[in-house]
Amino acid sequence: MGEQLRRRVVIVGGGITGLAAAWQILEECCREPVELVLLESSDRFGGVIQTIHRDGFLIEAGPDSFITDKTGAMDLCQQISLGDQLQATRSTCRRALVVRNHKLIPVPAGFVLMGPTRLRSILSSPLFSLRGKLRIAAEPFIRAKSDGQDESVGSFVVRRFGHEMLDRLVQPLVGGIYTADTDVLSLGSTFPRFLEMEARHGSVTRGLAKSGRRRSTSGQSGARYSLFMALHGGMETLVTQIVGQIPRQSLRLGCRVQAIHPRPVPAGRSCAWSVAYNRDQKIDADAVVVCGPSHLAAQLVEPFDHGLAGELVKIRYASSVVVNLGYRCDNISHPLDAFGFVVPRKENMGILAGSFSSVKFEGRAPRGHVLLRVFLGGVLQVGLLELDDSRLAALAHKDVAGLLGISGPPLFSMVHRYDQAMPQYRVDHRKAVAEISRRAETHTGLEIVGNGFEGVGLPDCIRQGQLAARRVMACLATSKPPAI
Ligand SMILES: Cc1cc2nc3c(=O)[nH]c(=O)nc-3n(C[C@H](O)[C@H](O)[C@H](O)COP(=O)(O)OP(=O)(O)OC[C@H]3O[C@@H](n4cnc5c(N)ncnc54)[C@H](O)[C@@H]3O)c2cc1C
């Protein structure tokens, strides 16, 4: 087929969503040959995924693992020959701690995210008052809401289990994952299975018992750690492996896209776009896939669809900070017999959570050393990114030193900032996404995907990127170029 007749697909954004879309387009290329161009504004691919090797430590600046019950990431790893690189969490210490009165105490065994699977461990936990325990135990007798409407995680938990369970456990566990305010975080878009359990079984406790969750969580607490996978060489291996399978001429770093415009559709084509980047550069395309935060898409569609841009900016994002800290084991008095800890908002500390990275995964720190990852920021700590790196590192060290009994300064600290990177799925998020999809569908050959829409985690981003690629290829296949 002549070069001029070949379809061109431009992907904007080289994070995992854009890379998954690019990889999928190449997979489909055998049916519909296309030229692929991936435009990434920074000097590296991967977006928030970044692994750093330093003095024998393997440091994750962004995501450190992915969940496997959503299969997007796992399947992609197998397809790109990373199957033998998958690394499970260690089989011991699969539990989380929570701060109560500035001390670390275990999250009750079997308590995962929002669900108590073992009443006995709740009743024996020092985390709750007697009144709080009785309220949690009463959950099966609380009348179920049956209107099918979305609500906030906070209102759901208070309605079913009472305030103590929200304030002392669910707010830090769930709010920490999403760096979100549980009072506005959508239950339907984050943990729809809890809504379903209430609708189906009239109670979360009964639903968990029926679903066999009690067995599957065994002694775990905090998160379903047995379902998480990392990569031996770090999460950036995923990025390098995908990049290695994309032709070099398709990959362009240092290309900041400023605008996209629909242009007159040539004969034999079903859609046509123009993409402007780096102020004076332009590339024409048959289709464009915008992969990144919804505020990026809003900026790009604003000139030709003000209404769509308006819907896109309604999805808010929060900023966060990750501080990695290295220590010598003998400077830490805590046994580190867990994968990490979370901090309830009511404890008024500077940090949100901490992960004991070298306990969670093997090979993260040299012998005799410990790697900790501390999270700060989120929607409840907005001004934090204004602090400089040394202040942020000092804040993180001070708080973990107090909780874990650490003597002396860290061997090193590394601060990574994520400005407006974590979407906040507020109540009725699914309706907002449906409206965005409805408006975006009116633009043939344009796809908008990323973590702002149908899932924040890596498996969701990968799946969204791949689905967008398939839709684009299907769209291009509907209009064959004239035969030569
Ligand atoms: C600190 C942190 C920890 C996380 N931990 C986990 C975890 O452990 N497990 C998990 O599953 N998920 C985790 N997540 C969520 C998950 O990592 C992200 O949702 C996902 O990686 C987002 O990928 P993306 O490609 O959509 O966006 P991004 O990674 O933000 O990539 C967007 C890309 O677009 C580029 N770009 C921006 N503007 C332009 C432009 N104008 N022109 C061209 N390119 C542009 C950016 O440079 C970037 O490379 C975490 C997120 C954060 C921030």
The ligand as a Gaussian input file, in Angstrom:
#p B3LYP/6-31G(d) Opt

LIG

0 1
 C        2.408000       8.058000      43.367000
 C        1.504000       7.087000      42.679000
 C        1.491000       5.757000      43.076000
 C        0.663000       4.857000      42.420000
 N        0.690000       3.545000      42.810000
 C        0.002000       2.635000      42.094000
 C        0.187000       1.247000      42.346000
 O        0.977000       0.840000      43.194000
 N       -0.522000       0.369000      41.582000
 C       -1.364000       0.779000      40.595000
 O       -1.984000      -0.069000      39.939000
 N       -1.543000       2.095000      40.322000
 C       -0.866000       3.023000      41.027000
 N       -1.005000       4.353000      40.741000
 C       -1.911000       4.763000      39.658000
 C       -1.313000       4.529000      38.274000
 O        0.080000       4.450000      38.353000
 C       -1.691000       5.661000      37.314000
 O       -3.080000       5.868000      37.335000
 C       -1.260000       5.361000      35.889000
 O        0.100000       5.019000      35.825000
 C       -1.555000       6.561000      34.988000
 O       -1.043000       6.306000      33.699000
 P       -1.378000       7.287000      32.482000
 O       -0.593000       6.831000      31.329000
 O       -2.854000       7.383000      32.286000
 O       -0.930000       8.725000      32.971000
 P        0.539000       9.270000      33.266000
 O        1.393000       8.255000      33.876000
 O        0.325000      10.564000      33.979000
 O        1.116000       9.550000      31.815000
 C        0.691000      10.641000      31.032000
 C        1.834000      10.980000      30.103000
 O        1.419000      12.048000      29.251000
 C        2.500000      12.956000      29.112000
 N        1.938000      14.262000      28.739000
 C        1.311000      15.152000      29.537000
 N        0.951000      16.245000      28.805000
 C        1.345000      16.016000      27.534000
 C        1.246000      16.762000      26.320000
 N        0.658000      17.969000      26.285000
 N        1.767000      16.235000      25.183000
 C        2.365000      15.008000      25.187000
 N        2.488000      14.261000      26.326000
 C        1.969000      14.754000      27.483000
 C        3.165000      12.949000      30.481000
 O        4.499000      13.422000      30.420000
 C        3.073000      11.472000      30.842000
 O        4.204000      10.747000      30.405000
 C       -0.190000       5.293000      41.364000
 C       -0.173000       6.630000      40.979000
 C        0.668000       7.527000      41.613000
 C        0.708000       8.966000      41.148000

